Amino acid sequence: MENQVRLKRIPVDSIKPNPENPRIVFRQEEMDSLLISIKKYGVQVPITVYEEGNHYILIDGERRWRTCIKLNLPLIPAIIQDKPSELDNLLMMFNIHSLREQWDYFTIANKLTRIDELLKKKYGHIPNEAELSEETGLSRGTIRRCKLLISLPDKFKNIILQELRKPKAKQKLTEDFFLEMEQNLRTVKNNLPEAIDDIDEVRDILITKFQRDIIKNMVDFRKLGKIATAPNNVDFKRSAAISALRKVFSNNDASIEEVYDSTVGNLYGEKRLISTFSNTLYYIEHLGEDEKSEDEIIKLLKDIKKAIERILKEAD
């Protein structure tokens, strides 16, 4: 799309917000910081708008525009572009922010479905991740995370939205929390579906445990995935893995870490140890001639030999 672009100062009261703007949350502390900056230095980065009748519609810069209203500033610098199509309108907003400041995942997710629909009309098929990434400027990883969040039931999407309205330091049930939980619940469903009777009830229990600090770290959710894949990865019975997961998914004080450590933790530890020893042995056996003559390497090999001999002697 080619635009005729011009830069000018336009009346603040002639501007209207863009109804397609993905941003749905304007955090107060961020707005306060911007107000201090604009009050001191003015608007340093022009907003971007297009003309519609006798007013302008925002493409980029709603926070700057809102701040100017609050400061009663009459004019604001603006880049004026031709009126875009609905698809180009959305894609411009996405690409501007991908280069400068990425929105919250949930903000992106709310408009990604509409972009999917519009690109389907353009391409004649549902866009794949590569096409969606190229059009929006988003990484494929970001697209996958957004689609995961938007697939949640409304109840949990509302929790995310409520948290996003809080200052970041006060957010507990963050987007990252839900991403960690959902990614690993999917692993459980794919490997041991019988461990979950009611997925929403499991989500509620895990959220409550996290709020009560029974689950102390959102990264602990990855251990659910390890328990679910233990029958394939380590010597652990399927029935035992299901039982362990059901214990975590029950309304009790059992933490993920506690259940993991008492079931598969040692098995995974042994697997890592065996892998480390195998890699070490491989590198020792494939040392180059120059490396074999280096003093530091010779000393380290002797230390390894002594440690092995001591352990084997104790084992006897």
Protein Blocks (a to p, Z undefined) as FASTA:
>chain_A
ZZddddddddfklpccdfklmblbdcfklmmmmmmmmmmnopfbdcddddehjbccdfbh
plmmmmmmmnopabdcddddddddfklmmmmmmmmmmmmoccdfklmmmmmmmmmmmmmm
mnopacdfklmmmmnopafklmmmmmmmmmpcfklmmmmmmmmmpcfklpmblmklmmmm
mmmmmmmmmmmmmlpmblmlmmmmmmmmmmnomambfklmmmmmmmmmmmmmmccdfklm
mmmmmmmmpccfbdfklmmmmmmmmmmmmmmmmmmmmmmmmmmmmccfklmmpmklmmmm
mmmmmmmmmmmmmmZZ
